[in-house]
Amino acid sequence: DMQMTQSPSSVSASVGDRVTITCRASQDIHTWLAWYQQKPGKAPKLLIYGASSLQSGVPSRFSGSGSGTDFTLTISSLQPEDFAIYYCQQANNFPFTFGPGTKVDIK
Amino acid sequence: QVHLQESGPGLVKSSETLSLTCSVSGGSISSYYWTWIRQPPGKGLEWIGYVYDSGVTNYNPALQSRVTISLDTSKKQFSLKLSSVTAADTAVYYCARLDVALDYWGQGTLVTVSS
């Protein structure tokens, strides 16, 4: 299976901070990468697809970049509702594996 | 607005078969991959498999010998069967629609495997 790693595993940040999360694939996945946000007790929510395309309705403070094996999710100015776990997921090779997640919590 | 809702038993005995159904409303069931994903308590997300509207399926090799996903287009439902369950299959099970990514999800249902 394709292996996905994320760093950091957790980050403590304040409202207004810029937060960057990195995702790395074990093989070239081109731009077949999505990012999801999950809050406690809720289903994941799609934020970014195709590595950099913003899902409809998602605030523009979220952005994604990268191609090949290295990808980044950036939250430009962290808001209170952004404290959550973020997962990357590759869709180039089946099974479409997820990264282990990055927890963003309050500093 | 597309809405997905999982249904099925919340408790399954070890060695038996877990069966869940996902009902789709508010959109077409055609031309999408209908997907099951699970999340053990406190852990990450695991892809189980999908069924396309043609009935074509694709399963996670780690579960392939035990998994069946099927689609009933007339009822706008798709189903998951996981046989010979153990405690390791205890998880929240989500159904989701796969387009370019997993854009619509059900709320999830916790299935506990008891001995």
Chai-1 contact restraints between the chains, C-beta under 6 A:
chainA,res_idxA,chainB,res_idxB,connection_type,confidence,min_distance_angstrom,max_distance_angstrom,comment,restraint_id
A,A34,B,A101,contact,1.0,0.0,6.0,A-B,restraint_1
A,A43,B,Y94,contact,1.0,0.0,6.0,A-B,restraint_2
A,A43,B,W105,contact,1.0,0.0,6.0,A-B,restraint_3
A,A43,B,Q107,contact,1.0,0.0,6.0,A-B,restraint_4
A,A43,B,G108,contact,1.0,0.0,6.0,A-B,restraint_5
A,L46,B,A101,contact,1.0,0.0,6.0,A-B,restraint_6
A,L46,B,D103,contact,1.0,0.0,6.0,A-B,restraint_7
A,Y49,B,V100,contact,1.0,0.0,6.0,A-B,restraint_8
A,Y49,B,A101,contact,1.0,0.0,6.0,A-B,restraint_9
A,F94,B,N58,contact,1.0,0.0,6.0,A-B,restraint_10
A,P95,B,W47,contact,1.0,0.0,6.0,A-B,restraint_11
A,P95,B,N60,contact,1.0,0.0,6.0,A-B,restraint_12
A,F96,B,W47,contact,1.0,0.0,6.0,A-B,restraint_13
A,F98,B,G44,contact,1.0,0.0,6.0,A-B,restraint_14
A,F98,B,L45,contact,1.0,0.0,6.0,A-B,restraint_15
A,P100,B,G44,contact,1.0,0.0,6.0,A-B,restraint_16
A,G101,B,G44,contact,1.0,0.0,6.0,A-B,restraint_17
